[in-house]
Amino acid sequence: MEELESRTLSPVNSVTISELRQIQQQLEEEVDQLRARRRQMDREKRKTAKLSRIVSLYYYISFWLWMVYLIIGFAIKLGFYGLLFGILVFIAIIFVIALPIVILIESWNSSERQYIKNLSSLTSAADRIESIRNTQPTVCMNAECYHFETRTRTVYYTDANGNVQSRIETYQEKVVTAFIVEPFLFTHWFDSSQSTLIDVRKVGITKIKMDLTVHFGDHTTEEHFTDKFHRFQDENRYRDVFVNFSVSKMVDGFEKRLSAYTDPSNKPGWIGSVWFWLATFFCLGWPYRIMFNRTTGKTEYSVVKVIFVNNSEIQPTPANTDQVPEVPSENITEENAINNIKTNIEAILDQLGDGLMENDAEMPIKCAATDQHMNVTLREAQHTLQTAT
């Protein structure tokens, strides 16, 4: 583009290039939407309920069954009809007291609470997503060093004669001696997230399930990370008896669950954190959550970051959202620019015509210097050193 801008362009070619780029951008947005719908369909097929939700619902139903039994028991004085009924009444009292505590803990960690906590207008949600897109990712190599120590405790029990006895038993307790965090110092990055948010309800509330993915931009970066991770493992492998290694990916401000409404006048008044906790404390948490899920829509959005380490093939440029990405070739002609854009458009049309290949359901990992991402503007990475704990 430097050469194109440094000389007088043919008016016809200038208009052609501008129109072709607009067409390419529109087609890329359609591909983003198609990929997003494919991912959402695939996740719907694989969707399974969390064990904690199943247990919580089971406890909730059990709570009301025991509550009904307790009410009937006190009403007709079941305890006077035999020892068994008296024991069941005692068990019912224990469950009626204990089960709400378990349900309360699960409610705090529930997806519905997170959606309601992050409820905002669609404009605010879009701004928040845009802020996440403009934020640098962090990739860290982690090592948890630990061992097990033998501890003793006194256990009380009732023997066959009804006497209370005690015994000393031993058990193993995990002791973490160090948790080491080392950041992967990549040099440049860019955001490859889809540009549009699909399937947002025009009326009511839409839940937005967020997903974070970090890709290597090229094989050089992948090989560099693999080498660094292997050295990190070798350096910390013998710090304790056991060492668990992992890789974490983070973006400041990222939330797994957001929710948004388009018009405040169409937002149900009973949806809010106060009403959620009132329903939970009055043992109506699950009916409230079921109503919330039936009333709201749902969509998904994937945040995709691509990272690089500096090498001779990458020529990064400062991030500038107002600048049109430059074509890196210095000797490119207007005709070649038009042909390159046409080639990209034909490839996108082939993807749309085929409905995307089965193995193209996820965002492709491509080399930013040689493939369709060659025109993106790379941002220089800034890192904060982490310390071991």
C-alpha positions as CSV (number, residue, x, y, z in Angstrom):
1,M,0.0,0.0,0.0
2,E,3.0,2.4,0.5
3,E,3.8,2.2,-3.2
4,L,0.1,2.5,-4.1
5,E,-0.3,5.6,-2.0
6,S,3.1,7.1,-3.1
7,R,2.0,7.4,-6.7
8,T,-1.1,8.5,-8.6
9,L,-3.6,5.7,-8.7
10,S,-5.8,5.1,-11.7
11,P,-9.3,6.3,-10.8
12,V,-10.9,3.1,-12.1
13,N,-8.4,0.9,-10.2
14,S,-8.8,2.9,-7.1
15,V,-12.6,2.5,-7.1
16,T,-12.3,-1.2,-8.0
17,I,-9.9,-1.9,-5.1
18,S,-12.1,0.0,-2.7
19,E,-15.2,-1.8,-3.8
20,L,-13.5,-5.2,-3.7
21,R,-12.3,-4.6,-0.2
22,Q,-15.7,-3.8,1.0
23,I,-17.1,-7.0,-0.6
24,Q,-14.3,-9.0,1.0
25,Q,-15.0,-7.5,4.4
26,Q,-18.7,-8.3,4.1
27,L,-18.0,-11.8,3.1
28,E,-15.6,-12.3,6.0
29,E,-18.3,-11.1,8.4
30,E,-20.6,-13.7,6.9
31,V,-18.0,-16.4,7.3
32,D,-17.6,-15.3,11.0
33,Q,-21.3,-15.6,11.5
34,L,-21.4,-19.1,9.9
35,R,-18.5,-20.3,12.0
36,A,-20.1,-18.9,15.1
37,R,-23.4,-20.7,14.3
38,R,-21.5,-24.0,13.6
39,R,-19.7,-23.8,16.9
40,Q,-22.9,-23.1,18.7
41,M,-24.6,-26.1,17.0
42,D,-21.7,-28.4,17.9
43,R,-21.7,-27.3,21.5
44,E,-25.5,-27.8,21.7
45,K,-24.9,-31.4,20.6
46,R,-22.2,-32.0,23.2
47,K,-24.0,-30.1,26.0
48,T,-24.3,-32.0,29.2
49,A,-25.5,-30.9,32.6
50,K,-22.9,-30.3,35.3
51,L,-22.9,-32.8,38.2
52,S,-23.2,-29.9,40.7
53,R,-26.4,-28.7,39.0
54,I,-27.9,-32.2,39.0
55,V,-27.0,-32.7,42.7
56,S,-28.4,-29.3,43.6
57,L,-31.7,-30.0,41.8
58,Y,-31.9,-33.4,43.5
59,Y,-31.2,-31.8,46.9
60,Y,-33.8,-29.1,46.2
61,I,-36.5,-31.7,45.4
62,S,-35.4,-33.7,48.5
63,F,-35.7,-30.6,50.6
64,W,-39.3,-30.1,49.7
65,L,-40.2,-33.8,50.1
66,W,-38.7,-33.8,53.6
67,M,-40.4,-30.5,54.4
68,V,-43.8,-32.0,53.4
69,Y,-43.1,-35.1,55.5
70,L,-42.1,-32.9,58.4
71,I,-45.2,-30.8,58.2
72,I,-47.4,-33.9,58.0
73,G,-45.4,-35.5,60.8
74,F,-46.0,-32.6,63.2
75,A,-49.6,-32.3,62.1
76,I,-50.6,-35.8,62.9
77,K,-47.9,-36.5,65.5
78,L,-46.2,-39.4,63.6
79,G,-43.6,-39.7,66.4
80,F,-46.2,-41.1,68.7
81,Y,-47.0,-44.0,66.3
82,G,-43.7,-45.8,66.6
83,L,-39.9,-45.4,66.8
84,L,-39.4,-45.6,63.0
85,F,-41.6,-42.6,62.4
86,G,-39.8,-40.7,65.2
87,I,-36.4,-41.4,63.6
88,L,-37.7,-40.3,60.2
89,V,-38.9,-37.0,61.7
90,F,-35.5,-36.5,63.2
91,I,-33.8,-37.2,59.8
92,A,-36.2,-34.8,58.1
93,I,-35.2,-32.0,60.5
94,I,-31.5,-32.6,59.8
95,F,-32.1,-32.5,56.0
96,V,-34.4,-29.5,56.1
97,I,-31.6,-27.6,57.9
98,A,-28.6,-29.0,55.9
99,L,-29.8,-29.1,52.3
100,P,-30.5,-25.3,51.9
101,I,-26.8,-24.7,52.8
102,V,-25.7,-27.0,50.0
103,I,-28.1,-25.3,47.6
104,L,-26.9,-21.9,48.7
105,I,-23.3,-22.8,47.9
106,E,-24.2,-24.1,44.5
107,S,-26.4,-21.1,43.7
108,W,-23.4,-18.8,44.4
109,N,-21.4,-20.7,41.7
110,S,-24.3,-21.1,39.3
111,S,-24.2,-19.8,35.7
112,E,-27.5,-18.0,36.3
113,R,-26.0,-15.8,39.1
114,Q,-23.0,-14.9,36.8
115,Y,-25.3,-14.0,33.9
116,I,-27.5,-11.8,36.2
117,K,-24.4,-10.2,37.9
118,N,-23.0,-9.2,34.5
119,L,-26.4,-8.0,33.1
120,S,-26.1,-4.7,31.2
121,S,-27.4,-2.9,28.1
122,L,-26.4,-4.3,24.7
123,T,-24.3,-1.2,24.1
124,S,-22.4,-1.7,27.3
125,A,-21.9,-5.4,26.6
126,A,-20.6,-4.6,23.1
127,D,-18.2,-2.1,24.6
128,R,-17.0,-4.6,27.1
129,I,-16.4,-7.2,24.4
130,E,-14.5,-4.7,22.3
131,S,-12.4,-3.8,25.3
132,I,-11.5,-7.5,25.7
133,R,-10.7,-7.7,22.0
134,N,-8.3,-4.8,22.5
135,T,-6.6,-6.3,25.5
136,Q,-3.4,-8.3,25.3
137,P,-3.6,-12.0,26.3
138,T,-1.4,-13.5,29.0
139,V,0.0,-17.1,28.6
140,C,1.7,-18.6,31.7
141,M,3.5,-21.8,32.4
142,N,2.6,-23.1,35.9
143,A,4.1,-25.6,38.2
144,E,2.4,-26.8,41.4
145,C,4.9,-28.5,43.7
146,Y,3.5,-30.7,46.5
147,H,3.8,-33.8,48.6
148,F,1.6,-35.7,51.0
149,E,2.1,-35.8,54.8
150,T,0.7,-38.3,57.2
151,R,-1.6,-36.8,59.8
152,T,-3.6,-38.3,62.7
153,R,-7.1,-37.6,64.0
154,T,-9.5,-38.9,66.6
155,V,-12.6,-40.6,65.3
156,Y,-15.6,-41.3,67.6
157,Y,-18.1,-44.1,66.9
158,T,-20.8,-46.2,68.6
159,D,-20.1,-49.9,69.1
160,A,-22.6,-52.7,69.0
161,N,-23.4,-52.3,72.7
162,G,-24.3,-48.6,72.2
163,N,-21.2,-47.3,73.9
164,V,-19.3,-44.4,72.4
165,Q,-15.7,-45.4,71.5
166,S,-12.8,-43.5,69.9
167,R,-9.9,-44.5,67.8
168,I,-6.8,-42.8,66.3
169,E,-6.6,-43.1,62.5
170,T,-4.1,-41.7,60.0
171,Y,-4.7,-40.0,56.7
172,Q,-2.8,-38.3,54.0
173,E,-2.9,-34.5,53.5
174,K,-1.7,-32.7,50.4
175,V,0.9,-30.0,51.2
176,V,1.7,-27.5,48.5
177,T,5.3,-26.1,48.9
178,A,5.4,-23.9,45.9
179,F,3.3,-22.6,43.0
180,I,5.6,-21.3,40.2
181,V,4.3,-19.0,37.4
182,E,6.4,-18.1,34.5
183,P,4.9,-16.0,31.7
184,F,5.5,-16.8,28.0
185,L,7.1,-13.7,26.6
186,F,5.8,-13.5,23.1
187,T,6.6,-10.3,21.2
188,H,3.5,-9.5,19.2
189,W,-0.2,-10.4,19.0
190,F,-3.5,-9.6,17.4
191,D,-7.1,-10.3,17.9
192,S,-8.8,-12.7,15.5
193,S,-12.2,-12.8,17.1
194,Q,-15.4,-12.6,15.0
195,S,-16.5,-9.1,14.3
196,T,-20.2,-9.6,14.9
197,L,-22.4,-10.8,17.8
198,I,-25.1,-13.0,16.4
199,D,-28.5,-14.2,17.6
200,V,-29.2,-11.3,19.9
201,R,-32.8,-10.9,20.9
202,K,-34.5,-7.7,19.9
203,V,-36.8,-8.0,22.9
204,G,-35.8,-9.2,26.3
205,I,-32.5,-10.5,27.5
206,T,-29.8,-12.5,25.7
207,K,-27.2,-14.6,27.6
208,I,-23.8,-14.4,26.0
209,K,-21.5,-17.4,26.8
210,M,-17.9,-16.3,26.2
211,D,-15.0,-18.6,25.2
212,L,-11.3,-17.7,25.2
213,T,-8.8,-19.3,22.8
214,V,-5.1,-18.4,22.2
215,H,-3.4,-19.7,19.1
216,F,0.2,-19.6,17.9
217,G,0.6,-17.5,14.9
218,D,3.2,-19.7,13.2
219,H,5.3,-22.8,13.6
220,T,8.2,-20.7,14.9
221,T,6.2,-19.5,17.8
222,E,4.9,-23.0,18.5
223,E,8.4,-24.4,18.5
224,H,9.7,-21.6,20.7
225,F,6.9,-22.2,23.3
226,T,7.5,-26.0,23.2
227,D,11.2,-25.4,23.9
228,K,10.5,-23.0,26.7
229,F,7.9,-25.2,28.3
230,H,10.2,-28.2,28.2
231,R,13.0,-26.2,29.9
232,F,10.5,-24.9,32.5
233,Q,9.6,-28.5,33.3
234,D,13.2,-29.6,33.5
235,E,14.0,-26.7,35.9
236,N,11.1,-27.5,38.3
237,R,10.6,-31.2,37.9
238,Y,12.5,-32.1,41.2
239,R,11.4,-29.2,43.5
240,D,9.2,-31.7,45.4
241,V,7.9,-35.2,45.3
242,F,5.1,-34.4,42.9
243,V,4.9,-31.5,40.4
244,N,1.9,-30.7,38.3
245,F,2.5,-28.6,35.1
246,S,-0.1,-26.6,33.3
247,V,-0.6,-23.7,30.9
248,S,-3.0,-20.9,31.7
249,K,-4.4,-18.4,29.2
250,M,-6.0,-15.1,30.5
251,V,-7.2,-11.8,29.3
252,D,-7.9,-9.0,31.8
253,G,-11.6,-8.2,32.0
254,F,-12.7,-11.5,30.4
255,E,-15.9,-13.0,31.8
256,K,-17.2,-16.4,30.8
257,R,-20.8,-15.2,31.0
258,L,-22.4,-11.9,30.1
259,S,-26.0,-10.9,29.5
260,A,-27.6,-8.0,27.7
261,Y,-30.9,-6.3,26.9
262,T,-31.6,-4.1,23.9
263,D,-34.3,-1.9,25.5
264,P,-34.6,-1.2,29.3
265,S,-38.4,-0.9,28.9
266,N,-38.5,-4.6,27.8
267,K,-36.3,-5.9,30.5
268,P,-38.3,-8.0,33.0
269,G,-38.3,-6.3,36.4
270,W,-37.9,-9.5,38.3
271,I,-34.5,-10.3,36.8
272,G,-31.8,-8.9,39.0
273,S,-29.4,-9.9,41.8
274,V,-31.7,-8.9,44.6
275,W,-34.6,-11.0,43.3
276,F,-32.2,-13.9,42.6
277,W,-31.1,-14.0,46.2
278,L,-34.5,-13.4,47.7
279,A,-35.8,-16.4,45.7
280,T,-32.8,-18.5,46.9
281,F,-33.2,-17.6,50.5
282,F,-37.0,-18.3,50.4
283,C,-36.2,-21.8,48.9
284,L,-37.5,-20.8,45.5
285,G,-34.1,-20.6,43.8
286,W,-34.6,-23.4,41.3
287,P,-38.1,-22.2,40.0
288,Y,-36.5,-18.7,39.6
289,R,-33.6,-20.1,37.7
290,I,-35.8,-22.2,35.4
291,M,-38.0,-19.2,34.7
292,F,-34.8,-17.1,33.9
293,N,-33.5,-19.7,31.4
294,R,-36.9,-20.0,29.7
295,T,-37.3,-16.2,29.5
296,T,-33.9,-15.4,28.1
297,G,-32.2,-16.2,24.8
298,K,-28.7,-17.5,24.4
299,T,-25.8,-16.9,22.1
300,E,-22.0,-17.6,22.1
301,Y,-19.0,-15.5,21.4
302,S,-15.4,-16.7,21.0
303,V,-12.5,-14.5,21.8
304,V,-9.5,-15.6,19.7
305,K,-6.0,-14.3,20.2
306,V,-3.0,-15.0,18.0
307,I,0.5,-14.6,19.4
308,F,4.0,-14.5,17.8
309,V,7.6,-14.4,18.8
310,N,9.7,-12.0,16.8
311,N,11.5,-13.5,13.8
312,S,12.7,-12.5,10.4
313,E,9.4,-13.3,8.7
314,I,7.3,-11.0,10.9
315,Q,7.5,-7.3,10.4
316,P,5.2,-5.8,13.1
317,T,3.6,-2.4,12.8
318,P,2.2,-0.3,15.6
319,A,-1.4,-0.9,16.5
320,N,-3.7,1.7,15.0
321,T,-7.4,1.0,14.6
322,D,-7.9,4.0,12.2
323,Q,-5.2,2.9,9.8
324,V,-6.0,0.7,6.8
325,P,-3.8,-2.5,7.0
326,E,-0.9,-2.3,4.7
327,V,0.1,-4.9,2.1
328,P,3.6,-5.9,3.1
329,S,5.0,-6.2,-0.5
330,E,6.9,-3.1,-1.7
331,N,6.8,-3.9,-5.5
332,I,3.1,-4.8,-5.7
333,T,1.1,-3.3,-8.6
334,E,-2.5,-2.2,-8.7
335,E,-3.3,-5.2,-10.9
336,N,-1.7,-7.6,-8.4
337,A,-3.6,-6.0,-5.5
338,I,-6.9,-6.5,-7.4
339,N,-6.0,-10.1,-8.3
340,N,-5.1,-10.8,-4.6
341,I,-8.4,-9.5,-3.3
342,K,-10.3,-11.4,-6.0
343,T,-8.5,-14.6,-5.0
344,N,-9.4,-14.0,-1.3
345,I,-13.1,-13.3,-2.3
346,E,-13.2,-16.5,-4.4
347,A,-11.8,-18.6,-1.5
348,I,-14.4,-17.0,0.9
349,L,-17.2,-17.7,-1.6
350,D,-16.1,-21.3,-1.8
351,Q,-16.3,-21.6,1.9
352,L,-19.8,-20.1,2.0
353,G,-20.9,-22.3,-0.9
354,D,-19.8,-25.4,0.9
355,G,-21.3,-24.2,4.3
356,L,-17.7,-24.5,5.7
357,M,-16.0,-27.9,5.8
358,E,-16.5,-30.2,8.8
359,N,-13.0,-29.6,10.0
360,D,-13.4,-25.8,9.7
361,A,-15.9,-25.5,12.5
362,E,-13.2,-23.8,14.7
363,M,-11.2,-20.7,14.0
364,P,-8.3,-21.7,11.8
365,I,-4.7,-21.5,13.1
366,K,-2.8,-19.8,10.2
367,C,0.5,-18.1,9.7
368,A,0.0,-14.4,9.9
369,A,2.9,-13.8,7.6
370,T,1.9,-16.1,4.8
371,D,-1.8,-16.7,4.8
372,Q,-5.0,-14.6,4.9
373,H,-3.9,-12.9,8.1
374,M,-0.8,-11.3,6.4
375,N,-2.5,-7.9,6.3
376,V,-3.3,-7.6,9.9
377,T,-1.6,-5.1,12.2
378,L,0.4,-6.8,14.9
379,R,0.5,-5.2,18.3
380,E,3.6,-5.1,20.4
381,A,3.3,-7.2,23.6
382,Q,3.9,-5.7,27.1
383,H,4.7,-8.1,29.9
384,T,4.7,-7.9,33.7
385,L,7.1,-10.3,35.4
386,Q,5.5,-13.0,37.6
387,T,7.0,-14.3,40.9
388,A,6.9,-17.8,42.4
389,T,4.7,-18.3,45.4
